[in-house]
Structures are given as structure tokens and as C-alpha cells.
């Protein structure tokens, strides 16, 4: 996968923004996620990965990425709360997380 450096910007910390032509954002995000698999960091409970947000403006894409991060965190906490050997509640279950 090739990214033109003129369209790649560091947003801060370990977050980057890639500007792609209108209408190509979702396809680019899918290809990027497939190209960079999540990896467990040895000796920790942390893992690396890519989370994407797509939108017509930086603000809209940032909001979409925040929503994805919240959904991912909620899924993780459902699994932790369910404990080993039990079914984690589905996202649409009535249970509300703290």
C-alpha cells in the first residue's frame, strides 16, 4: 500500500490523518486495517492496531474514530465483565455499562 506523503499528517501522539480523494476513504481505511494487523505487545496486556474514522471533514472523521474507539472499549469491558467461560452480553443487550 502506498501513501502519498503530501496527504499524511500527524494529528498528535500516535494518531495520524490521511487525506484521500472524496469517496475513497472507506476503501482506503479497509485496506489499511488489513495491511497492518493487530499485534500483542510481548509481556503486556496491550496490543497495537489501527482504528479508523472516515468523514468529509477532519472533524467528522475524528468524531467517527472516537465512536469506533468507544464501541471497541465497550466490547472489551463486556468481555471482561462476563468473565472466562461465559457469554459476553451483546452490544444491543439491555445491560448498561458503568
Buried (B, 14 or more C-beta within 10 A) or exposed (E): EEEEEEEEEEEEEEEEBBBBEEEEBEEBBEEBBEEEEEEEEEEEEEEEEEBBBBEEEEEEBBEBBEEBEEEEEEBEBBBEEEEEEEEBBEEEEEEEEE
